[in-house]
């Protein structure tokens, strides 16, 4: 009986490992980067992934408080050749690959405003609710070779609360070409005065209500950040992922009374089931 049980366990383990290997060998993605979700496996038509993620992160921009947050993750995607149209969370957009080394993306996203209750210690009391707003995101990535081992990134976000831009450089680790593995990137971020004051400025009314000093910020260099992504395919349907972010602030932001930490940080992970 014990021999039968042991044999069954061996068969199950081999089957699970075989499914995992097959999933990685057969999966075809638009670009082999863990930071880009691609549920289509190279097939034209609809694809859908749904899962759950948990993050430990700064409670708000400039906060010295941290919180755990549990959120649904995933996306609805439709692929046609080297083009993917997607709806992920509060963003809808298009992503397209050109000449194997140029990736373009256009998305319309919705940015939630900050709330006074985001600070459990009352550091935002009197500042009121932050304004919500729509954003247009334009992004391109260019790889130095077809294997996307090294790449640079440019991104501009224009919205109702101001504009922000990013220039970055990244490296993909591992031999996989299926979108799994590790990825590390660094980025320099710039913003205009409107965007800076959305999170870190204090107008006359807010100063009177909160007791904080009135603060008007200019545009320029915002931060330098490091971003890490990991993705692993357990089998044809299950994925696990992890990510970490550190963003160190520069310029006027550090002098704002709202800034209690000169950085923002988060670490998280989760799983996705691909239908």
N, C-alpha and C positions, 0 to 999 in steps of 0.2 A: 504493500500500500504506500509506504514511504517512497519507494522507488518511483511509483506512478506519479505521486505528488511532485517529486523533484523533477521528473521529466516534463510534467506539465508546466512547471515554473520556468524551466529552460526554454520550452517552446514559446511561452508568452513573452519572455524577455527577448528572444530572438525576433519574434514578430514585431514587438514594439520598436526595437532597434532598426529593423528592416524598414518599417514605415517611416521612421525619422530620417534614415539615409535616403530613401526614395523621395521623400518630400523635399529634401535639400537638393537632390540631383535633378529633379524634374521641374522645380519651381523656376519660372522665368519672370523677371521683374523689369520694370522700366529702367531703373538704375540700381546698381547693387549697393545701396547705402541703407544702413539700419535706421537712419532718421526719416526715411520716406516709407510710409506704409503703401504696400501694393498687394491687394488681395486677389488680383485677377489671374495670377499664375500664367501670364502670357496669353490668355485667351480673350478674344473680343467678347463684349457683352457685359452683363451685370455681375458685380461681386459685392459681397457684404460681410463685414466683420463687426463683432460686438463683444465687448469685454468689460473689465473692471480694473481701475487703476487706483493706487493710493500714493499720496504725496505728503512729504513733510517739508514745509516751505515757510518763507517769510509771510507774515500775515498780510502785509501790504508793502508797497514800495517804500524802502527806507526804514522798515520796522525792525525793532530788536525782539519782537515776539514771533514765535513760530507755532504752527498749527498743523495738525493732520487733516487731510481732506481726502474723501473717497468719492470718486467720480466715474460715471460710465465712459468708456472709450470705444473707438471704432469709427467706421465710415461706410457710406454707400458709394460705390464707384461704378463707372461705366467706361469701358475701354474700347478704343478703335485704333488699332495699329499702335503707333507711338504716342497716342494721346489718351489721357485719363481725365474724365470729368468726375468731380467728387463732391460729396457733402459730408463734412466731418465736424461734429459739434455745432458751433456757431459760425462756421465758414463754408462757403460754397465756391467752387472754382474749377480751373483747368490746369493741367500739367502736361507739358509736351517735350519730347526728346527730339533733338535735331542733330544730325551729323554724328551721332553716338556720343558726343562729348559736351553738348550744350543742352541744358535742361532749363526750360522756361516755365514760370508759374504765374498765374493771375488769380486772385481770390478776393471775394467780398466777405468781410468778417464783421462781427459785432463785438464791440469791447464793452464789458460791464464796468460801471463806475464804482469808485470806492465808496464804502459806507462807514459812518462813524463807528458802528458796531464791530468793524474789522479789528479794532484795538480793544482787547479785553481790559487793558489797564487804563483806558480812557484818554489815551494820547491824541485821539482825533476828535474829542468832544469840542463842539462849537465850530467845526470846519464844514459841517453840512455834508450832504451826499454828493459824491462825484458824478459828473455828467456821463451818461452812457452815449455811445456813438458808433456809427458805421465807419469802417475803414476799407480802403482799397490797398491790397498788398501786391506788389510787383517784385518778382524774384527771378534771378538767373544763377545757375551754377555751371561752371565750366571745368571739366576734368582735363588733366594734363596727358591722359592716355585713355584708351578704351576701357581699361579695367577699373577706372575711377579710384585708383589708389590715392591720388592727391587731387584736390580740387579747390577752387576759390569760389566765394559766394558774394553776391551783391543783392541787397534788398532795400526797398523803399516802401514805407507805409504812410499813406496820406489819409487823414481822417478828420472828423468834425472837431477833434480835440487837439489838432496839430499834426506835425509830420516828424517821422523818425527814419533814419537810415542806418544800414549795417554793411560793413565790409569784413569778410571772414576768410579763413583758410582752414582746410580740414584734411584729415588722413583717415583712411579706412584700413583696419587691421584684419588679418586672417586671409585664408585662401578661398573662402566662399565667394561665389558670384551671384548668390540668390537673395541678397538683401539681409542675410543674417550676419552675426559677428559683432565686432566692436568698431566704434567710430569716435574720433576726438576732433574738436574744432575750437579755434579761438576767433574772436571777433572784436572789432572796434565799433562802437555805436555813437551816432550823432543825433541831436534833436534840435528843433527850433524852439523859440521862447514860449510859444503857446503850449507845446507838448510838455516842456519843462515845468511850466506853472500849473498844469493840470494835476500833477502828482506832488509837486514840491513847493508851489507858490502859495502865498497867503495874502488875500486882498484885504481891503480896509474893513469890510463887514466881518470877515472871518477872524481878523485880528481882534476886533472888539468883542466877538462872541467867545473866542477861545483863550484870550489873554496872551497869545503868541505874537511875536513881532511880525509886522507886515513885511512881506518878502516878495520881490519881483525879480525873476530870474531871466537871464539871457540864453540864447541858443549856443550851440557848439558841441564840444566833446562831452558825451554823457557817461560812458563806461567802457571798460574792457572786460570781456567775459570768456569763460571756458565752458564748453558744453560736451557732455559725454552721452553716447547712445549705445545700447546693446539690444540685440534681438536674436531670439533662438526659436527655431521651428521644432516643436516636439514631434509632430506628425503632420499629416495633410491638413488638419483642421485647427490644431492648437498652437498658439504662439505665446511666448513669454517675452517681456521687455523690461528694460531698466534704463533710467536716465538720471543725470545729475547736472546741475547748473550752478556756476558761481559768477556773479557780475559785480565788479568793483566800481564804485562811483568816482567820478572826477568832476572838477570844476565847481560851479556855484552850488550844485546839489548838496555837497557836503556841508555847506554853511546854512542850509535851510533848517529851521526849527523842527520840521517834520522828520528830518533825517536823524534817526537814533542809532542806526548802523550804516556804515559807509559801504555797504554791500547788500546784495540780495542773493539768497541761496535756496536751492531746493534739491531734494533727492526723492526718487519715486520708482515705482515699478508696477507690474500687473500682468494680466493675461488677456488674450483675444481669441475668440472662437470664429473661424472663417467658415461661412456656410457654403 
